Amino acid sequence: MLVIDDEQAIRLFLEATLLDEGYTVVPFGDGASTLDWLQQGVPDLVLLDLMLPDMSGIQVLDHLKKAYPHVPVVVITAYSQTDTAVQAMKLDAFDYVSKPIELDRLLKVVAQALEQTAEARTRYQHVHQNDLFRGFPDVVPSRSEEMHRIYDTVRKISGGPATTVLIEGESGVGKDVVANLIHRTSLRSDYPFLEVNCAALPENLLESELFGHEKGAFTDAVSQKLGLLELAHSGTLFLDEIGEMPLSVQVKLLRVLEKMTFRRVGGMEEINVDVRIIA
């Protein structure tokens, strides 16, 4: 695999870590050297920093995807580069990791990217639009160009393991349908798809519904309850009307989005989950 980062310390760290995991690594510190190498070889995976000294990581990503669309690219970005990371995902990056790099997340993303074969990527990219609606007999696919672009986006999201998705639109346009499509056409389709309307529950009940609670956490907590985050492990959790979620619950949800870990209400144990959150 290729490791492309202008910071030597990070290159050496990634190279040593990946070598210890049994991977073969070719490191580069700039875009030009990377493009020269790509004229002679095809990597299994690319780790790409978005900030390079001679060109942007987006330019390298665009070139790589045009030449080898089946090669998964994981972009490395600082928290201040969120907009650029989103642009990279639109160019079909497999996923992204943020600096400072969390080693466990990096290795997990690398493993997932390498598991995704060229045949699987081709299947997701060339599947007929109507296949997205398999299992939705009451939905008629739109023929408009605008909706077809949305279907293409759904396919890109479904083909990778990226966790968080935000769907925007007025009430009644079918955001729940899109959320279902993403889940049913993704690698998580064999696992639960759960949803909750954040506007329908008061703050204390919503918190318990999402995170669960321990026995005795509050007056009516006569037994332990698993929250939707745990029940949706390996699958998808759809948070409808997330804009109505109380700020206190949003703070706790942010920790889940950043680290995929949380505590039940009244609990001390850190619980790790792997769930795609769609809002």
C-alpha positions in Angstrom: 0.0 0.0 0.0 1.0 3.6 -0.5 1.4 6.0 2.4 1.5 9.7 1.3 2.1 12.4 3.9 4.4 15.4 3.9 5.3 15.0 7.6 8.2 12.6 8.0 7.3 11.6 11.5 3.8 10.5 10.5 5.2 8.6 7.5 7.6 6.7 9.7 5.0 6.0 12.3 2.5 4.7 9.7 5.1 2.7 7.9 6.4 1.1 11.1 2.8 0.4 12.4 1.7 -1.2 9.1 4.8 -3.2 8.7 4.2 -4.7 12.1 0.8 -5.7 10.9 2.3 -7.5 8.0 1.6 -5.0 5.2 4.0 -3.9 2.5 4.3 -0.2 2.5 5.7 2.3 0.0 6.0 5.8 1.5 6.0 9.2 -0.3 6.2 12.8 0.9 4.7 14.6 -2.0 2.2 14.3 -4.8 4.6 14.3 -7.8 6.6 11.3 -6.6 3.4 9.4 -6.0 2.0 10.1 -9.5 5.4 9.0 -11.0 5.1 5.7 -9.1 1.5 5.2 -10.2 2.7 5.1 -13.8 4.5 1.8 -13.1 2.5 0.2 -10.3 -1.0 -0.3 -8.9 -1.4 -0.3 -5.1 -3.9 -2.3 -3.1 -4.7 0.7 -0.9 -3.6 4.3 -0.5 -3.4 6.4 2.7 -3.4 10.0 1.5 -2.8 13.1 3.5 -4.9 16.1 2.1 -2.1 18.6 2.7 1.0 18.0 0.4 3.8 20.4 -0.4 3.5 20.5 -4.2 -0.2 19.8 -4.8 -3.4 19.1 -2.9 -4.4 15.6 -1.8 -7.6 16.2 -3.7 -5.7 16.5 -6.9 -3.8 13.2 -6.2 -7.1 11.5 -5.3 -8.8 12.7 -8.5 -5.9 11.5 -10.6 -5.8 8.1 -8.8 -9.5 7.5 -9.1 -9.5 8.3 -12.8 -6.6 5.9 -13.4 -7.6 3.1 -10.9 -11.2 3.6 -9.8 -11.1 0.2 -8.0 -8.3 1.2 -5.6 -9.6 2.2 -2.2 -8.2 5.5 -0.9 -8.3 6.5 2.8 -7.7 10.2 3.3 -5.9 11.7 6.4 -7.2 15.0 7.5 -7.0 17.5 10.3 -10.2 18.4 12.2 -10.0 21.9 10.6 -10.2 20.3 7.1 -13.7 18.8 7.4 -14.9 20.5 4.2 -12.0 19.1 2.2 -12.7 15.6 3.7 -16.3 15.9 2.5 -15.0 16.8 -1.0 -12.7 13.8 -0.9 -15.7 11.5 -0.1 -17.6 12.9 -3.0 -14.6 11.9 -5.2 -15.1 8.3 -4.0 -12.6 8.1 -1.2 -13.2 4.9 0.8 -13.1 6.7 4.2 -11.1 9.2 6.2 -9.2 9.3 9.5 -8.6 12.5 11.5 -5.3 13.7 13.0 -4.2 13.0 15.6 -4.5 9.5 14.3 -6.2 6.9 16.5 -4.3 3.7 15.8 -7.2 1.3 16.4 -9.5 3.2 14.0 -6.8 3.4 11.4 -6.1 -0.3 11.4 -9.8 -1.1 11.3 -10.4 1.2 8.3 -7.4 -0.3 6.5 -8.7 -3.9 7.1 -12.1 -3.0 5.9 -10.8 -1.2 2.8 -8.6 -4.2 1.8 -11.6 -6.6 2.2 -13.5 -4.6 -0.4 -12.6 -6.3 -3.6 -12.5 -4.8 -7.1 -15.5 -6.9 -8.0 -17.5 -5.6 -5.1 -16.7 -2.0 -6.0 -17.7 -2.7 -9.7 -20.9 -4.2 -8.5 -21.8 -1.1 -6.5 -20.8 1.3 -9.2 -22.6 -0.4 -12.1 -25.7 -1.9 -10.4 -28.9 -0.8 -12.1 -30.8 2.1 -10.4 -33.9 0.0 -9.8 -31.8 -2.5 -7.8 -31.6 0.2 -5.1 -35.3 -0.2 -4.5 -35.4 -4.0 -4.1 -37.6 -4.6 -1.1 -39.5 -1.4 -1.6 -42.5 -2.5 -3.8 -44.4 0.6 -2.9 -41.7 3.0 -4.2 -41.4 4.0 -7.8 -37.9 5.2 -8.7 -37.7 8.7 -10.2 -36.5 9.3 -13.7 -35.2 12.8 -13.0 -31.5 13.6 -13.4 -31.5 15.2 -9.9 -32.8 12.0 -8.3 -30.4 9.8 -10.2 -27.5 11.9 -8.8 -29.0 11.1 -5.4 -29.1 7.4 -6.2 -25.4 7.6 -7.3 -24.6 9.2 -3.9 -26.5 6.5 -2.1 -24.5 3.8 -4.0 -21.2 5.5 -3.0 -22.2 5.7 0.6 -23.5 2.1 0.7 -20.3 0.8 -0.9 -18.1 2.0 2.0 -18.1 1.7 5.8 -18.1 5.5 6.6 -20.3 5.9 9.6 -22.2 9.2 9.8 -24.6 10.4 7.1 -26.7 13.6 7.3 -29.8 13.8 5.0 -31.3 17.2 4.5 -34.7 18.0 3.1 -38.1 19.3 3.9 -40.7 17.2 5.8 -42.3 14.6 3.6 -39.6 14.3 0.8 -38.6 10.8 1.8 -35.5 11.1 4.0 -36.5 7.9 5.8 -36.6 6.1 2.4 -33.1 7.3 1.5 -31.9 6.1 5.0 -33.4 2.7 4.3 -31.8 2.5 0.9 -28.4 3.3 2.3 -28.8 0.5 4.9 -30.3 -2.1 2.6 -27.7 -1.7 -0.1 -24.7 -1.5 2.3 -22.5 -4.1 3.9 -24.5 -3.6 7.1 -27.7 -4.9 5.5 -27.7 -8.2 7.4 -27.7 -6.3 10.7 -30.5 -4.1 12.4 -31.9 -0.9 11.0 -33.4 1.0 13.9 -34.9 4.5 14.0 -36.2 7.0 16.6 -37.9 10.3 16.2 -36.0 12.8 18.3 -38.9 15.2 18.5 -41.3 12.6 19.8 -39.6 11.9 23.2 -38.8 14.2 26.1 -35.1 14.6 27.0 -34.8 12.0 29.8 -36.7 9.3 27.7 -34.7 10.1 24.6 -31.4 9.7 26.5 -32.5 6.4 27.9 -33.8 5.2 24.5 -30.5 6.0 22.8 -27.9 5.0 25.4 -29.9 2.6 27.6 -29.8 2.6 31.4 -28.7 0.6 34.4 -31.0 -0.9 37.0 -31.7 1.8 39.6 -30.5 4.7 37.4 -33.7 6.5 38.1 -37.0 5.8 39.9 -38.7 3.6 37.2 -35.4 1.8 36.1 -36.3 -1.6 37.6 -34.0 -3.4 35.3 -31.1 -2.8 32.9 -32.1 -1.7 29.4 -30.0 -1.7 26.3 -30.2 1.4 24.2 -30.7 1.7 20.4 -27.0 2.3 19.9 -26.2 -1.2 21.4 -29.1 -2.9 19.7 -28.1 -1.5 16.3 -24.5 -2.7 16.6 -23.0 -3.5 13.2 -26.1 -2.0 11.6 -27.7 1.4 11.2 -29.4 3.9 13.5 -31.6 6.5 11.9 -32.2 9.7 14.0 -35.2 11.4 12.6 -35.7 15.1 13.3 -32.2 15.3 14.9 -32.5 19.1 15.0 -35.1 18.7 17.8 -32.7 16.8 20.0 -31.9 18.6 23.3 -28.4 20.0 23.5 -27.5 17.9 26.5 -28.2 14.7 24.5 -26.4 16.2 21.5 -23.2 16.5 23.6 -23.3 12.8 24.6 -24.1 11.8 21.0 -21.0 13.8 19.8 -18.8 11.5 21.8 -20.3 8.5 20.1 -19.7 10.1 16.7 -16.1 10.8 17.5 -15.1 7.6 19.4 -18.0 5.1 19.0 -18.1 4.7 22.7 -20.6 5.7 25.5 -22.0 4.8 28.9 -25.5 3.8 29.8 -27.5 6.2 32.0 -26.3 5.5 35.5 -23.5 3.3 34.3 -19.7 3.4 34.5 -18.7 0.9 31.9 -17.5 2.2 28.6 -19.4 0.5 25.8 -17.9 0.3 22.3 -20.2 0.0 19.2 -19.8 -0.1 15.5 -22.9 1.5 14.0 -23.6 3.8 11.1 -25.6 6.8 12.2 -27.9 8.5 9.7 -29.7 11.7 10.7 
